[in-house]
Amino acid sequence: MPNEDFPEYLDVDYSDGEGEEPEEYPTVNHKIEKAIEVTKTGLEEYENPVVMWTGGKDSTLTLYFVKEVADRFDLEVPPVVFIDHYQHFDELIDFVEHWADEWDLDVIWARNEDVGEIVEEQGLEPGDDIAIEDLSEHNQHHVREILEYEEDTFPFLLDTYVGNHLLKTVALNDAIEEHDVDGIISGIRWDEQESRADETFFSPRHDPDIYPPHDRIQTILQFAEADVWETFWNFVVPDTVEGYPDEGYVPQGQDDLPEGIEKEDVPVSPKYFAGFRSLGSEISTDKSAEEPAWLQDMENTTERAGRAQDKEDLMERLRDLGYM
């Protein structure tokens, strides 16, 4: 529930979206209208918002709405936060760096540098053990007091309770505190996971014992996976890629783009072209099929099946601690 101590300058409806489902926004245009409305409110109401950007389709769509709304209503594009958990695909880092430069974005690279330094100094590979006693006092507090983890070591793996919390959640919460963030514009969706199905468009995270108090501004809750791709190929790409057909064009294969357009020109991660539907860590994410993500059977297959970490009990616990 909202905390009365949270900044009084905010006037947002924390119940907006409560009990709703994607079907209540029957067309892509309805979904886009709601996304613009929520984005505009977020940019106007919060003094220090940021955009959570993973380089994936959902967060890039969210960023597109932020850029469009900022341009239309003469508002500032906030900084974007990219959580670098040290186990990304190289292509994803290249994608983020390229489009951050192309779109002149201010990027906050959120990293748990304590863990990163241990990995580098000890020459560790994913799966190698890290001793709890080697961690900083800050990280030991999270492991022992918050997670109540009792082992002497934990594996350097993103897809574990301790690894995910330290590499993602702690990195994010530290960035929120350092930059005095009051709102995170996030690209989660109702249909993506059961643990996200009850989220509202403005979601309070106000418990100071868990995370620096802030709100989540969740602009694309109402989109399903297929809606995201329809919006990309009919709105995002035509609006952002010079020479792309104004009426949109959906590629029917990895190399099927309009004449004169290369993959590097399109703000869609090359991993989606290669058959990945969801992007996690390099060592624990597999492609779902050979065809591009938007051509796969989205009705009868699971979007995140290629990701090892996505067990509902793990995600629910991590979200309780401040993850997205």
N, C-alpha and C positions, 0 to 999 in steps of 0.2 A: 504494500500500500504506500501511497505518497507520504513523504515525511514533511511535517509542517516547517521544519528547519531548512528545507531545500529553498533555494532562492525565490524570494517573493515576486520577483519581476516576471516569473513564468505564468502564462495563462494558457494551459493546454488541457485537453480533455483526455484523462487517463483511461476512460472507459470506451473511447472511440475504437470500434472494431470488436468489442466484446461479444462473444458468441457468434461471430460472423464466420462465413466460409467463402472460398473463392467463387462459388456459384452465385453469390449475391452481387457479383460484379460480372455480368453475363458476357460482355465483349471485351476485347483488348482495349478499345477506346474508353470503356468505363473504368478499367483498371488503371489506365494511364491518367485519366482525370483525377482519380483518387491519389495516385502517386504524386502528381503535381501539387495537389492540395496539401498533402502531408509534408512534402518537401518545403513548400513555401512557408508553412507555419513553423517548421523546424528552423529554417534559416532566419526567420524574423524574430522568433521568441528567445532563442538561445544566444548567449553572449560569446561563448567559446565552443562552438560545435566543431566536430571533426567528422570525416567520412571514413568508415571502415572499408578498406579496399584490399581484397586478396588477390586481385588479378583474375578472379573467376567471373563467370557470366552474371551472377546475381549482383555482386558488388559493383561490377562495371556498369550494369544497367542502372543501379542506384546512383552511381557517380554521374552517369549521363543525365538523369533527371535533375541532379543538383546543378550541373553546369547549365542546363537549359533554363531552369527556374531562375538561377542567378543572373543569367543574361537577360531574360525577359523582364525581370522586375528590378534590375539594377542593384543586385545584392552581391555580396562577396562569396566566392567559392572558398569554403573552409579548407584547412589542411587535410590531407588524407593520412590515415594511419595504416601502415603495412606491418603486420606481425611477421618478423623474420625468425622462424623457428630452427634455422640451420639445416633443414632437410627438404628444401624446396627443389622442384625441378629447375635446372638451369634455364630452360626456356621460359619459365614463369617469371623468374627474376629479370630476364632480358625484356620480357613483355612489359612488366611494370616500369622498368627504367625508361624504356622507349616511349611509352604513352604518357608517363609523368613529364617527360621533356616535351613531347608533342603538345600536350595540353597545359603546359606551364603550371604544374601542380607543386605545391609545397608538401613534401612527403616527410612524415615522421616515421622513422624506422624503429619500431618497437622491438627491442631484443632483450632477452635475459643475458646480459653480457657476462655475468658471473659464470653461468653455465658454459657460455660460448668460450670464455677464456680457458676454462678447465679442459674442454674438448680440444682446443688448439694446443695447449701446453702439453697435454698427455697423448696427443695424436690419436684421439678416440674415433671410432667408427660407429655408426648407428648399431645399437644392440650391445655395445660395450658398457660395462658397469661404471657408475660414478659413485664415489664414496660420499655419504651424507656429510661426514666430517670435513670434507674438502669444500663444501658449499659455504657461502657467506652466511652471516647470522640471519639476515633477512630471508634467504631461501630456506635455511634450516627451520626457521619459525614456521614457514608455510608447510614444510614437509611434516614436521613433528606435531605442531599445535593445531594447524588447520586441517590437514589431511589425516592426521593421526597415524602416520606411516611409521612402522616400527623396525623395518629392516635396516641393515647397515649400508646397503647400496641400492641403487635403482638403475635400470637400463636407460641408456641414452636413446630413447625411442619416443617419437611423438605420440604413438598410438597406445599409450599406457596412462594410467591415472596420474602418476607423479610426473611423468615426462610431459604430458599435455598441459597439466596445470602450470608447471614451472616455465615451459617454453612458450606457451600461449597466454594463459590467464594472468600470470604474474607479470609478464612482459606488458600486456595490455593495461593492467591496473596501474603499474608504475608509470606508464606514459600518460594515463588519465590524470594522475596526481601531479606529475611534473609540469604538464601543460594546462592545468587547472580547467580541464574539460567539463562542461556541464551537460553536453548532449552528444551522443554518438549516432550518426545517421548510418543505419545498418541495412543490409540486404538479405535478411532472413525471410523465409516464406512459410505460410501455414502448412502447406502440403509436403514440405521437405522432410520433416521428422515429427514424430508424435510429441516430442518434448517441446516443440515450438507451436503446436496447434492452438494454444490458448492465448498467445501473445496479442497485445493490442498495439495500435499504431504509435502511441506514446506510452512507453513502459518504464516505470520508475525502478531505479537501482539505488536505493537510498540508505541501505544499512552500512554505516561506517565501519562495522566490525568485519565486513566481508570485502568491500570495495570502496574506493573513493566515490561519494555520492554523485550520481549523474542520472540522466535519462537515456533511454534508447528510442530513437526516432526511426520507425520501421516502415519504410515507404512502399515496399513491394510485397507485403504479406499476402495480398490478394492475387498474386500471380501464381500460376502453376508452371511447371517446367516448360511445357509447350508454349505457353504465353510469353515466357521470357524470350524464347527463340523467335517467335513471330514478331515480337517487338524489335529484336535486334535487326532482323533482315528487312523489315519494312519501315523502321524509324531510325534506330541508332546508326546503323551503317550508312544508309543514304544521307543522313544529316551530317555525318562526320567524315565521310570519305569522298574526296573530290573525284568526280568522274563516275561515281557509282550511280546506277539508274535511280531516278527520283521515286519511281513507283516501287522500288525494292526488287530484290532478286535473291532467291534461295539457292545456294550452291548445292548441286546434286552429287558432289564427290569432293575429295581432298583438294583437287586442283581445278575445280570448276568455278571460276570466278569470271566476271565480265572482262572483256578485252582491256588490257592495260592496267588491271588491278592485280596486285600480288597479295599473298597472305599477310605480309608485313605491313600492308596499307590498311588492314582491317583490324579494328579493336576487338578481335576475338582470339583468345589464346590458341596457339597452334596445337595444343594438346586436345582441344575439342575437335579440330579438323582430323586429328589422328585417331579418334575413337573413344577418348575419355569423356565421361559425362560429369564427373565430379573430381575436383583437384585437391588432393591431400598431400601427404609426404611422398617423396620420391620412391622410397623403398616399400611403401605399403599401399600404393594406389596402382591399379591396373586398368587398362582400357576395357570398356564394356563390350565393344564390337569393333569391326574393322571400318564401318562407315562412320562419317562424322556424327557428333552427338545429336544434332537436331534431326537426323534422319532415322534414328533408332526408335525402337518400339517403346514409347514412353508410357503407354497405357498398361502394358502387361509385364514390364520389367521395373526393377528398382533403380532409382537414380544414383544412389550412393553405394550400390553393391560392390563397386570396385575399391571401396575404402575400408581398411581393416578396423579403424577406430569406432565406426558408427554402430555401436551397440547401445540401445536406448538407455540402459541403466547407467552406463558410463557418461553419456551425453547429459542425462538429467543431473547427475552429481556435479559435472563440470559447470553446467549452466547455473546451478545453485551457488557456485563459487565465483561467478562473474564472467564465464566464457559466453560467446555469442549464441 
